[in-house]
Amino acid sequence: MVTLEPQSALEAWLSNITSLSIGSNKNIFVAEGFFGRVRVIDPSGQISLLAGASPRTGLDGPAAFARVDVLRGDLATDNAGNTFIASFGIIHKIDPAGRISAFVDYRTRPILGVGIFSIAIDPSGQMFALDWDGRVLRIGSDGEVSVIAGANGTGFSGDGGPAALARFTSPVDVAIDTEGVIYIADEGANRIRRIALDGTIDTIAGTGVDVSAGDNGPASLASLKPIAIAFDRKGDLLVVEGRHRVRRIAKADGRITSVIGDGTCHSE
């Protein structure tokens, strides 16, 4: 049962979790895709509803009664306590007071398109997003949208040059480190790519081969199939693979190791 009142997260019912984000205050935000809900778990272990209660009253007002489409969307939080929800062609913003509004909308910003599915926010508050056209977008605090990579169609090219001219095969997730460097998991190319602060792009992991290999060596020589990426507190990059494994790329020396899973599928 889902209520507006906080309850123990261990006793809560969750269904079809499609995304999560950890806020600067250590709250954990969880999206439930089928039900169009976003819930928040505080550091004490209490879970409450942030958005998606019934009856639903729209997308401009109290977030608790707004239905948000998070079936193929994403969540991100900034240092000001705002929560952002990517919902196809609209990115919603829930402010610390619990009110929801459209932060950016494809109907007024056609460049955004209707296929935003991964978002991340850098230390300065700028948002970066991936779309179905294989592009990386920058979204300013004023809602202005620009393409910073992938504008030339899909494929694999551009390493060593400006990201604006690079192409991606099938980018699926974006993450940003504490310095503002952008990392993109390109599942279709079996690579993880990096956009440096000066705008150049390179590959930091993956050889393009669709296998999981190369543990305990340089990530640049390893093979992988990334489907999600995130940074831990030490600044190491965690990589979820479609090969039933989570791997870590160390910030210190760029070596890759497996931390969860043995690469085979188990039912229990």
C-alpha positions in Angstrom: 0.0 0.0 0.0 1.3 3.5 -0.9 0.4 6.4 1.3 1.5 10.0 1.6 2.7 9.4 5.1 6.2 8.2 5.7 6.7 4.5 6.5 9.6 2.1 6.9 11.3 1.5 3.5 11.8 -2.1 4.5 8.0 -2.6 4.7 7.2 -0.6 1.6 5.9 -2.2 -1.6 7.9 -1.2 -4.7 7.2 -2.2 -8.3 9.0 -1.8 -11.6 11.9 0.5 -10.4 13.2 2.2 -13.5 15.6 4.8 -12.0 17.1 6.2 -8.8 19.1 9.2 -7.7 20.9 10.1 -4.5 20.5 13.7 -3.4 23.1 15.9 -1.7 21.2 15.4 1.6 21.6 11.6 1.1 17.9 11.1 0.3 17.4 8.3 -2.3 14.8 9.0 -5.0 13.2 6.0 -6.7 11.0 6.0 -9.8 8.3 3.3 -10.3 7.7 3.1 -14.0 4.3 1.3 -14.4 2.6 3.4 -11.7 4.1 6.8 -12.6 5.4 7.4 -9.1 8.5 8.9 -7.5 9.3 8.0 -3.9 12.0 9.2 -1.6 13.8 7.3 1.2 15.4 9.6 3.8 18.6 8.7 5.7 16.6 7.3 8.6 15.1 4.7 6.3 11.6 6.2 6.0 10.0 6.2 2.6 7.4 8.7 1.4 5.7 9.6 -1.8 7.1 12.6 -3.8 4.9 12.4 -6.9 2.1 10.2 -8.3 -0.6 9.9 -5.6 -4.3 9.5 -6.5 -6.4 11.4 -7.4 -4.0 13.0 -9.8 -4.6 16.7 -10.5 -2.0 17.7 -13.2 1.6 18.7 -13.7 1.6 22.2 -12.4 1.1 22.4 -8.7 1.7 19.9 -5.8 4.0 17.2 -7.0 2.4 14.6 -4.8 -0.7 14.5 -7.0 1.1 14.7 -10.3 1.4 11.7 -12.6 4.8 11.5 -14.2 5.8 9.1 -16.9 9.0 7.5 -15.7 8.6 4.2 -17.5 11.6 5.1 -19.7 12.7 8.2 -18.0 15.3 9.2 -15.5 15.9 11.1 -12.2 18.5 13.6 -11.2 18.9 16.0 -8.2 20.9 19.2 -7.8 22.7 20.8 -4.9 19.8 23.2 -4.3 17.4 20.3 -3.4 15.5 20.2 -6.7 14.5 16.9 -8.3 14.3 16.5 -12.1 12.4 13.9 -14.0 13.0 13.1 -17.6 9.7 12.1 -19.2 10.0 11.6 -22.9 10.0 15.2 -24.3 9.5 17.0 -21.0 11.9 17.4 -18.1 9.9 18.2 -14.9 11.3 20.0 -11.9 10.1 19.4 -8.3 11.3 22.1 -6.0 12.2 21.7 -2.3 8.7 22.9 -1.4 7.2 19.9 -3.4 5.8 21.8 -6.3 6.2 20.5 -9.9 6.6 22.4 -13.1 8.0 21.9 -16.6 11.6 22.8 -16.5 12.0 22.3 -20.3 9.4 21.1 -22.8 9.9 20.0 -26.4 6.8 22.0 -27.4 8.7 25.2 -26.7 12.2 23.9 -27.3 11.9 21.8 -30.4 15.6 20.9 -30.3 14.9 18.8 -27.2 13.0 16.2 -29.2 10.6 13.7 -27.6 13.1 11.0 -26.5 15.0 12.2 -23.5 15.9 9.2 -21.3 19.0 9.9 -19.3 20.0 13.0 -17.4 22.8 14.1 -15.1 23.7 17.4 -13.4 27.3 18.7 -13.1 28.7 20.5 -10.0 27.7 24.0 -11.4 24.1 23.0 -11.9 24.1 22.5 -15.6 22.1 19.5 -16.9 23.2 17.0 -19.6 20.9 14.6 -21.3 20.9 11.8 -23.8 18.2 11.4 -26.5 17.0 8.7 -28.9 18.9 10.4 -31.7 22.2 9.5 -30.1 22.9 13.1 -29.0 24.3 14.6 -25.9 22.5 17.8 -24.9 23.4 20.6 -22.5 20.5 22.3 -20.7 21.2 25.5 -18.9 19.5 26.8 -15.8 17.4 29.0 -18.0 16.2 26.0 -20.1 18.3 26.8 -23.1 19.2 23.6 -25.0 22.3 23.0 -27.1 23.8 19.9 -28.7 27.4 19.2 -27.5 28.0 15.8 -29.1 26.4 13.3 -31.5 24.9 15.9 -33.9 26.2 14.0 -37.0 24.0 10.9 -36.7 24.7 7.6 -35.1 27.8 5.4 -35.5 31.2 5.4 -33.8 33.7 8.2 -34.6 35.4 11.3 -33.3 37.9 10.1 -30.6 40.7 12.6 -30.1 38.7 15.5 -31.6 35.9 17.8 -30.6 32.9 16.0 -29.1 30.6 18.2 -31.3 31.7 16.1 -34.3 31.7 12.7 -32.6 29.1 10.0 -33.2 27.6 7.4 -30.8 26.1 4.1 -31.7 23.6 3.7 -28.9 24.3 5.8 -25.9 22.3 4.6 -22.8 23.5 6.5 -19.8 25.4 9.7 -18.8 27.3 10.5 -15.6 29.4 13.4 -14.5 32.4 13.4 -12.1 33.1 16.0 -9.4 35.2 18.1 -11.8 32.4 18.3 -14.5 33.9 15.7 -16.9 31.1 13.9 -18.8 31.0 10.1 -19.3 28.7 8.3 -21.7 27.9 4.6 -21.8 27.5 3.6 -25.4 26.0 0.2 -25.3 25.8 -0.2 -29.0 29.5 0.5 -29.4 30.5 -1.5 -26.3 32.5 1.5 -25.0 32.5 4.2 -22.4 33.5 7.6 -23.7 34.6 10.8 -22.0 34.1 14.4 -22.9 36.9 16.5 -21.2 36.4 20.0 -20.0 38.0 21.4 -23.2 35.4 19.6 -25.2 37.5 16.8 -26.7 36.2 13.2 -26.6 38.0 9.9 -26.1 37.3 6.3 -25.2 38.2 5.3 -21.6 36.9 1.7 -21.6 35.9 -0.9 -24.1 37.4 -2.2 -27.4 34.1 -2.5 -29.3 33.9 -6.2 -28.8 30.7 -7.6 -27.3 32.2 -9.7 -24.5 33.1 -9.1 -20.9 36.9 -9.5 -20.5 40.1 -7.7 -19.4 39.7 -7.6 -15.6 42.7 -6.4 -13.5 44.1 -4.5 -16.5 43.7 -1.1 -18.1 40.0 -0.3 -18.8 41.0 1.0 -22.2 42.0 -2.6 -23.2 39.1 -4.3 -21.6 35.9 -5.4 -23.4 32.5 -4.7 -21.9 28.8 -3.9 -22.7 27.8 -1.0 -20.5 24.1 -0.4 -19.7 24.4 2.0 -16.8 27.2 4.0 -15.1 27.6 6.0 -11.8 30.4 7.3 -9.6 31.0 6.2 -6.1 32.2 8.4 -3.3 35.9 7.8 -4.1 35.4 8.9 -7.7 35.7 5.4 -9.2 33.3 4.7 -12.0 30.9 1.8 -11.5 29.7 0.1 -14.7 26.6 -2.1 -14.9 27.0 -4.6 -17.8 24.5 -6.5 -19.8 26.6 -9.5 -19.0 25.3 -10.0 -15.5 28.2 -8.1 -13.9 29.1 -4.8 -12.2 32.7 -3.6 -12.7 34.7 -0.7 -11.3 37.1 1.5 -13.1 39.6 3.0 -10.6 40.1 6.8 -10.7 43.7 6.4 -9.5 45.1 4.2 -12.3 42.2 3.4 -14.7 42.3 -0.3 -14.0 39.1 -2.3 -14.3 37.9 -5.0 -11.9 34.6 -7.0 -11.3 32.9 -6.1 -8.0 29.5 -7.9 -8.4 28.6 -11.0 -10.4 30.5 -13.6 -12.3 29.2 -12.9 -15.7 26.6 -15.6 -15.7 22.8 -15.4 -15.1 21.5 -17.1 -11.9 17.9 -17.4 -10.8 18.7 -17.2 -7.1 
